[in-house]
């Protein structure tokens, strides 16, 4: 099961990033892009019906894909560096 979730996250991440970029070009304020990425990731994961992954695991995969697509980890790292520099 964990392999299937990891595979789903790996497949969803570039798709979520692409969709969010399209939405940003349509007019989404860039400060809302991370929230949109998580929402798109969860929505796509909820719609995923192939395989035998439970809904709760698919939703977690969607959250992880959205966070990865929005660059969550690099954003947190930058904020920590800013806080240490102050």
Buried (B, 14 or more C-beta within 10 A) or exposed (E): EEEBBEEBBEBBBEBBBEBBBEBBEEEBEEEEBBEBBBBBBBBBBEEBEEEEBEEEBBBBBBBBBBBBBBBBEEEEEEEEEEEEEE
